[in-house]
């Protein structure tokens, strides 16, 4: 059977999409991935058994995607591409990653009447509240998060199955949309065993941080991720901890705000903005760190979903420090793999970092518990069986 995954982004990188696709390939399905390119990638490519089919996009089209449910242009551009993808590859099932391109997929599918799986990585309408361009002219007056919310609810009802990343997220959707529990499948963002078992380490990164006390953040650096809390805490931590270094690996269009604050506080020598790095380098950064963080701001999205990074951190036995966004707070407390700080509270963040710095035995114990949890209960190889079961029964 042929599964057509739809992603309106470049690929790679997207660890969740890749993990899901590889799992289905290994379970005997043919997986074709519709994704985009901007002129610098092959149109067709085979990656880890995934049959990549890239369709040309432009900067203008990317900008129009922000207006997906305010104006019809993005849907009109994407619908014929998706229709071509379905026919050309003789697709049997459609697997839609998030809602931005979902309407174009459902429109194209009217001809084909294929069963659809809607995979909600994020609560996009909620996240939109944190987009800087939606808080100023003209975005504030053109783009409506409420319209996106209504569309999301519409797609949830249309899809044959819904995948979410956490039980909290699934429960939220069931209550809001009055759908049957059996329509929902939880496939958490966890790590493949190969991420930590087959890692190749960079001597350059190891040497760079060999004599530093490193607090590490990996991933998207949007303001909603809470890095301003860590930056502001660095003002105190740099005075209390010898050779302190906050290392931020990732990027977002809002990085200028973070860098401006760093400069304003005169902290450039204590904070490294590494930009986006290849995922293959993540293990090197984690191994070089002492504490790993996820200082998320609380929101409806962050209270019901946890990020893949906390499991990447755990897989290498690192103690983690997370904000009290409910989903990540609950799992860290359940596993006893780290400490929790109050969101947006630099003093509480600093206090928890100092607690781990001053108690190395406790830090090591917390890290070991996280590692055992990943190895025994929460690796991708274990949690992804729910995805395979979904398709076997669809």
C-alpha positions as CSV (number, residue, x, y, z in Angstrom):
1,X,0.0,0.0,0.0
2,X,1.2,3.5,-0.9
3,X,1.1,6.3,1.7
4,X,1.3,9.9,0.5
5,X,2.7,12.2,3.2
6,X,2.1,15.9,2.6
7,X,4.5,18.4,4.0
8,X,4.5,22.1,2.9
9,X,8.1,22.6,3.8
10,X,11.5,21.6,2.7
11,X,12.8,18.1,3.6
12,X,15.0,17.3,5.3
13,X,15.1,18.3,8.1
14,X,12.0,17.3,10.0
15,X,12.7,14.5,12.6
16,X,9.0,13.7,13.2
17,X,8.2,13.3,9.6
18,X,11.3,11.3,8.9
19,X,10.7,9.0,11.9
20,X,7.1,8.3,11.0
21,X,8.0,7.7,7.3
22,X,10.9,5.3,8.1
23,X,8.7,3.3,10.6
24,X,6.1,2.8,7.9
25,X,8.6,1.9,5.3
26,X,10.1,-0.7,7.7
27,X,6.6,-2.0,8.3
28,X,6.1,-2.8,4.6
29,X,4.4,0.4,3.3
30,X,5.6,2.4,0.4
31,X,5.9,6.0,1.6
32,X,6.0,9.0,-0.8
33,X,6.6,12.4,0.6
34,X,5.3,15.5,-1.0
35,X,7.4,18.5,0.0
36,X,8.8,21.8,-1.4
37,X,12.0,23.1,-2.8
38,X,13.3,26.5,-3.7
39,X,15.5,25.5,-6.6
40,X,18.4,23.9,-4.8
41,X,17.3,20.3,-4.3
42,X,16.6,17.2,-6.4
43,X,13.1,16.8,-7.6
44,X,13.1,13.1,-6.8
45,X,15.2,11.5,-4.2
46,X,15.3,8.3,-2.0
47,X,16.2,9.0,1.6
48,X,16.1,6.1,4.1
49,X,13.6,4.3,1.9
50,X,11.3,7.4,1.7
51,X,10.5,8.4,-1.9
52,X,10.8,12.1,-1.9
53,X,8.8,14.1,-4.5
54,X,9.7,17.8,-4.4
55,X,7.6,20.5,-5.9
56,X,8.9,24.0,-6.8
57,X,7.9,26.8,-4.5
58,X,8.8,30.5,-4.2
59,X,9.4,33.1,-1.6
60,X,6.0,34.7,-2.5
61,X,4.2,31.3,-2.2
62,X,5.8,30.9,1.3
63,X,4.5,34.3,2.3
64,X,1.0,33.5,0.9
65,X,0.9,30.4,3.2
66,X,0.4,32.7,6.1
67,X,-2.8,33.8,4.5
68,X,-4.0,30.2,3.8
69,X,-7.4,30.7,5.5
70,X,-7.8,34.4,4.9
71,X,-7.3,34.4,1.1
72,X,-7.6,31.5,-1.4
73,X,-4.3,31.9,-3.3
74,X,-2.2,29.4,-1.4
75,X,-4.9,26.7,-1.8
76,X,-5.2,27.5,-5.5
77,X,-1.4,27.1,-6.0
78,X,-1.0,23.9,-4.0
79,X,-4.1,22.0,-5.1
80,X,-2.9,21.1,-8.6
81,X,0.5,20.1,-7.2
82,X,-1.1,17.7,-4.7
83,X,-3.4,16.3,-7.4
84,X,-0.4,15.6,-9.6
85,X,1.4,13.9,-6.7
86,X,-1.6,11.7,-5.9
87,X,-2.1,10.6,-9.5
88,X,1.6,10.3,-10.5
89,X,2.4,8.0,-7.5
90,X,-0.9,6.1,-7.3
91,X,-1.4,7.0,-3.7
92,X,-3.7,4.9,-1.5
93,X,-3.7,6.9,1.8
94,X,-3.0,10.6,2.5
95,X,-1.1,11.7,5.6
96,X,-1.3,15.4,6.2
97,X,1.4,17.0,8.4
98,X,-0.3,20.0,10.2
99,X,-3.1,22.2,8.9
100,X,-1.4,24.9,6.7
101,X,-1.8,22.9,3.5
102,X,-4.7,20.7,4.7
103,X,-7.5,22.5,2.8
104,X,-5.6,22.1,-0.5
105,X,-5.2,18.4,0.3
106,X,-8.9,17.9,1.1
107,X,-9.9,19.9,-2.1
108,X,-7.6,17.7,-4.2
109,X,-8.9,14.6,-2.6
110,X,-12.5,15.2,-3.7
111,X,-11.5,13.5,-6.9
112,X,-9.8,10.5,-5.3
113,X,-11.8,9.9,-2.1
114,X,-8.7,8.5,-0.3
115,X,-8.7,7.9,3.5
116,X,-6.9,10.7,5.3
117,X,-4.8,11.0,8.4
118,X,-4.3,14.4,9.9
119,X,-1.1,14.6,11.9
120,X,-1.2,17.6,14.3
121,X,2.4,18.4,15.4
122,X,1.4,21.7,16.9
123,X,-1.6,23.8,17.8
124,X,-1.0,26.3,15.0
125,X,-3.9,28.7,15.8
126,X,-2.7,29.0,19.3
127,X,1.0,29.4,18.3
128,X,0.0,32.2,15.9
129,X,-0.6,34.5,18.9
130,X,3.2,34.6,19.3
131,X,4.0,35.5,15.7
132,X,5.5,39.0,15.7
133,X,4.0,39.9,12.3
134,X,0.5,39.2,13.6
135,X,0.9,41.8,16.3
136,X,1.6,44.7,14.0
137,X,0.3,46.2,10.7
138,X,-0.6,44.7,8.3
139,X,-0.7,41.2,9.6
140,X,-2.8,42.1,12.6
141,X,-5.6,43.2,10.4
142,X,-5.3,40.6,7.6
143,X,-4.6,37.3,9.3
144,X,-7.1,35.8,11.7
145,X,-6.1,33.0,14.1
146,X,-9.9,32.5,14.7
147,X,-10.4,31.5,11.1
148,X,-7.5,29.1,11.4
149,X,-9.1,27.6,14.5
150,X,-12.4,27.1,12.7
151,X,-10.6,25.5,9.8
152,X,-8.6,23.2,12.1
153,X,-11.9,22.0,13.7
154,X,-13.3,21.4,10.2
155,X,-10.3,19.3,9.2
156,X,-10.5,17.3,12.4
157,X,-14.0,16.3,11.6
158,X,-13.2,15.5,7.9
159,X,-10.2,13.3,8.5
160,X,-10.5,9.6,9.1
161,X,-7.9,9.5,11.8
162,X,-6.2,12.2,13.9
163,X,-2.6,11.9,15.3
164,X,-1.4,14.1,18.1
165,X,1.8,14.2,20.1
166,X,0.5,13.8,23.6
167,X,-2.4,12.4,25.6
168,X,-3.2,16.0,26.8
169,X,-3.4,17.2,23.3
170,X,-5.7,14.3,22.3
171,X,-8.0,14.9,25.2
172,X,-8.2,18.6,24.4
173,X,-9.3,17.8,20.8
174,X,-11.8,15.2,21.8
175,X,-13.5,17.6,24.2
176,X,-13.6,20.6,21.9
177,X,-14.8,18.7,18.8
178,X,-17.0,16.0,20.4
179,X,-15.3,13.2,18.5
180,X,-14.9,9.5,19.4
181,X,-11.8,8.6,21.3
182,X,-11.1,5.8,18.8
183,X,-10.5,8.4,16.1
184,X,-7.4,9.7,18.0
185,X,-4.0,8.2,18.0
186,X,-1.1,9.5,20.2
187,X,2.3,9.2,18.6
188,X,4.7,11.2,20.9
189,X,7.8,13.0,19.7
190,X,10.5,10.6,21.0
191,X,13.9,9.6,19.7
192,X,15.1,6.7,17.6
193,X,17.6,4.5,19.3
194,X,20.1,5.2,16.5
195,X,20.1,8.9,17.6
196,X,22.1,8.0,20.8
197,X,23.4,4.6,19.9
198,X,25.0,5.4,16.6
199,X,26.0,9.0,17.2
200,X,29.3,10.3,15.8
201,X,30.9,13.1,17.8
202,X,32.5,16.3,16.7
203,X,36.0,17.0,18.3
204,X,35.5,20.6,17.4
205,X,32.4,21.0,19.6
206,X,34.0,18.9,22.3
207,X,37.1,21.1,22.4
208,X,35.1,24.3,22.2
209,X,33.2,23.6,25.4
210,X,35.6,21.4,27.2
211,X,36.3,23.8,30.1
212,X,32.8,25.4,30.2
213,X,29.7,24.9,32.3
214,X,27.2,24.6,29.5
215,X,23.4,25.2,29.6
216,X,22.1,24.0,26.3
217,X,19.0,24.7,24.2
218,X,18.3,22.8,21.0
219,X,15.6,23.7,18.4
220,X,13.3,26.4,17.2
221,X,14.1,29.7,18.9
222,X,10.8,31.5,18.5
223,X,10.0,33.9,21.3
224,X,7.3,31.5,22.6
225,X,10.1,29.0,23.4
226,X,11.1,31.1,26.4
227,X,14.8,31.8,25.7
228,X,14.5,35.3,27.0
229,X,14.1,33.8,30.4
230,X,17.4,31.9,30.0
231,X,19.2,35.0,28.6
232,X,18.0,37.2,31.5
233,X,19.1,34.5,34.0
234,X,22.5,34.5,32.4
235,X,23.2,37.9,33.9
236,X,23.3,36.3,37.4
237,X,24.5,32.8,36.4
238,X,27.6,34.2,34.7
239,X,28.6,35.8,38.0
240,X,27.9,32.7,40.1
241,X,29.3,29.9,37.9
242,X,32.8,29.9,36.6
243,X,33.1,29.6,32.8
244,X,29.3,29.7,32.4
245,X,28.0,29.4,28.8
246,X,24.5,29.5,27.5
247,X,24.6,27.7,24.1
248,X,21.6,28.1,21.8
249,X,21.5,25.8,18.8
250,X,18.6,26.7,16.4
251,X,17.1,29.7,14.8
252,X,14.0,31.6,14.0
253,X,13.0,34.9,12.4
254,X,12.7,36.4,15.9
255,X,16.4,35.8,16.7
256,X,17.1,39.5,16.3
257,X,15.1,40.1,19.5
258,X,17.1,37.6,21.5
259,X,20.4,38.9,20.2
260,X,19.4,42.5,20.9
261,X,18.6,41.6,24.5
262,X,21.9,39.8,24.8
263,X,23.8,42.9,23.6
264,X,21.7,45.2,25.8
265,X,22.6,43.1,28.9
266,X,26.3,43.0,27.8
267,X,26.2,39.2,27.8
268,X,27.7,38.4,24.3
269,X,30.7,36.6,25.8
270,X,28.4,34.3,27.9
271,X,25.9,33.3,25.2
272,X,26.7,31.4,21.9
273,X,24.1,31.7,19.1
274,X,25.1,28.7,17.0
275,X,22.3,29.0,14.5
276,X,20.8,26.0,12.9
277,X,23.1,23.0,12.8
278,X,22.7,19.6,11.2
279,X,20.8,17.1,13.4
280,X,23.9,14.8,13.3
281,X,25.7,17.4,15.4
282,X,23.0,17.5,18.2
283,X,24.5,14.6,20.1
284,X,27.9,16.4,20.2
285,X,26.2,19.5,21.7
286,X,24.3,17.5,24.2
287,X,27.3,15.5,25.4
288,X,29.3,18.8,25.7
289,X,26.5,20.2,28.0
290,X,25.9,20.1,31.7
291,X,22.2,21.0,31.8
292,X,19.7,21.0,29.0
293,X,16.7,23.3,28.9
294,X,13.1,23.8,27.5
295,X,11.9,27.1,29.0
296,X,8.6,27.3,27.1
297,X,6.1,30.0,27.8
298,X,2.8,28.5,28.9
299,X,0.0,28.4,26.3
300,X,-2.8,26.1,25.3
301,X,-0.3,24.5,22.8
302,X,2.6,24.2,25.3
303,X,0.4,22.9,28.1
304,X,-0.7,19.9,26.0
305,X,2.3,19.0,23.9
306,X,6.0,18.4,24.6
307,X,8.9,19.0,22.4
308,X,11.2,16.3,21.0
309,X,14.2,18.0,22.4
310,X,13.5,16.9,26.0
311,X,13.7,13.2,24.9
312,X,16.9,13.9,22.9
313,X,18.4,15.4,26.1
314,X,17.3,12.4,28.2
315,X,18.7,9.9,25.8
316,X,22.2,11.1,26.7
317,X,21.6,11.1,30.5
318,X,21.6,14.9,30.9
319,X,19.6,16.5,33.7
320,X,16.9,18.8,32.2
321,X,15.3,22.0,33.3
322,X,11.9,22.8,31.9
323,X,9.3,25.5,32.5
324,X,5.9,24.6,34.2
325,X,4.1,24.2,30.8
326,X,1.9,21.3,31.9
327,X,2.8,18.5,29.4
328,X,6.6,18.8,29.8
329,X,6.3,19.5,33.6
330,X,4.3,16.3,34.1
331,X,6.6,14.0,32.2
332,X,9.8,15.4,33.9
333,X,8.2,14.9,37.3
334,X,6.9,11.5,36.3
335,X,10.3,10.3,35.2
336,X,12.2,12.4,37.8
337,X,14.6,13.4,35.1
338,X,15.1,17.1,36.0
339,X,13.7,20.2,37.7
340,X,10.9,22.6,36.9
341,X,11.0,26.4,36.9
342,X,8.2,29.0,36.7
343,X,7.7,30.2,33.2
344,X,9.2,33.7,32.4
345,X,10.8,33.7,35.9
346,X,14.5,34.4,35.5
347,X,15.1,34.1,39.3
348,X,13.5,30.7,39.6
349,X,15.4,29.6,36.4
350,X,18.7,30.7,37.9
351,X,17.9,29.1,41.3
352,X,17.3,25.7,39.6
353,X,20.4,25.9,37.5
354,X,22.5,26.7,40.6
355,X,20.8,23.8,42.5
356,X,22.0,21.4,39.8
357,X,25.4,23.1,39.5
358,X,26.0,22.8,43.3
359,X,24.7,19.2,43.6
360,X,26.5,17.1,40.9
361,X,25.3,13.8,42.4
362,X,21.7,14.9,42.1
363,X,22.2,16.1,38.6
364,X,23.8,12.8,37.6
365,X,21.0,10.8,39.3
366,X,18.3,12.8,37.4
367,X,20.1,12.4,34.1
368,X,20.4,8.6,34.6
369,X,16.7,8.3,35.3
370,X,15.9,10.1,32.1
371,X,18.2,7.9,30.1
372,X,16.7,4.7,31.6
373,X,13.2,5.9,30.7
374,X,14.1,6.5,27.1
375,X,16.0,3.1,26.8
376,X,13.3,1.1,28.4
377,X,9.9,2.8,27.8
378,X,10.0,5.8,25.5
379,X,12.2,5.3,22.5
380,X,10.6,5.8,19.1
381,X,10.8,2.1,18.4
382,X,8.3,1.5,21.3
383,X,6.0,4.5,20.9
384,X,5.7,4.3,17.1
385,X,3.8,1.0,17.2
386,X,0.6,3.1,17.6
387,X,1.3,4.6,14.1
388,X,1.8,1.2,12.5
389,X,-1.4,-0.2,14.2
390,X,-3.3,2.8,12.8
391,X,-2.4,2.0,9.2
392,X,-2.8,-1.7,9.6
393,X,-6.4,-1.1,10.7
394,X,-7.3,1.9,8.4
